[in-house]
Amino acid sequence: MLFTQIDFQQAGKQQGFLQVPYSHNLGGWANVMIPITTVASGQGPTVLILGGNHGDEYQGQIAGMKLARLLTPEMVQGRVIIIPSLNFPAARAATRLSPLDGMNMNRAFPGQAEGSVTSQIAHYLTHVLFPMSDVVIDIHSGGRSMEFVPCAHMHLVEDMAQRRQMLSAMLAWNTDFAFLYADIAGSGLLPVEAENQGKIVVTTELGGGEAIPAEVHRIAQGGLSNVLKHLGVLAGPPVTREQLGLPATIITQALRREDYLLAPESGIFEICVDLGTLVAAGQTIGFIHHLERPDRDPEEIVAGGAGYLVTMRAPCLTMQGDCVAVIAAPVDLASLDGSRT
């Protein structure tokens, strides 16, 4: 069963590990050691910050490590818990799934106390860290599989008070786009477990790939800091896009399965429009070229509805059933937060 020497009730700054028992051929008494930092001072919310839910998503891992080094108790009002690389075995292997058990951390909840490494981590979050937290920030990118227009995103939870707080925290990231998404690829998601416990959940999709531009790192780190100020746990006033001289965030949603375009055949994917482009229903947004039959016309990929291209497949080589693009329709804030019905 997972163990830690961190005392979550203690004020000040602590840095240690979540220790997950894992026996292997050369280690009968071995543990997976997952770095964790807590910084606590005074009264305020508890914010749990997670990077590396998928090991090949680096923006959140870097932002978490930098924040863990930077924060001091004098900067905090409440408690911040930082796990920069939650799926630590996957982070070390630069893979989406854990190489120890083949599991996807973001499909492992609520987990099992005596299960595999990934399942034990999920169980600990479900039963220990989520209950003590007010806010859960789960920083994602597209990893090696997808490239996103950098965006903060969230689910549309049914509880309107919870939803309003999530919307305001999502917008505090100050990304050009915000994205409301649906789950089309299974259950057991980390954000859903936290949402079901009534937590304010903020998630992101900050670009993708392994060569991450400096601007995307700035969005990850600056947005995280601003959200913490918005929540009142980090000293200093938050800034708005208006104060930065930027237009309002474009809020989009992809809540239908047909918004997620899947490859009907295997081949080489060609995107034809730029990320962030507003496209029309029925517009061709890409092609799948047939590797074995270049004499055949490529398979057209068309938008099922009007909206923005918010993500595309990163590797051109594509297997049948892979998601190659997502079209998200624009939506106004008033229709989401209950101020207009």
Summary of the structure (lengths in Angstrom):
residues: 341
radius of gyration: 20.4
end to end distance: 47.6
largest distance: 68.9
contacts: 1172
relative contact order: 0.13
helix: 24%
strand: 30%
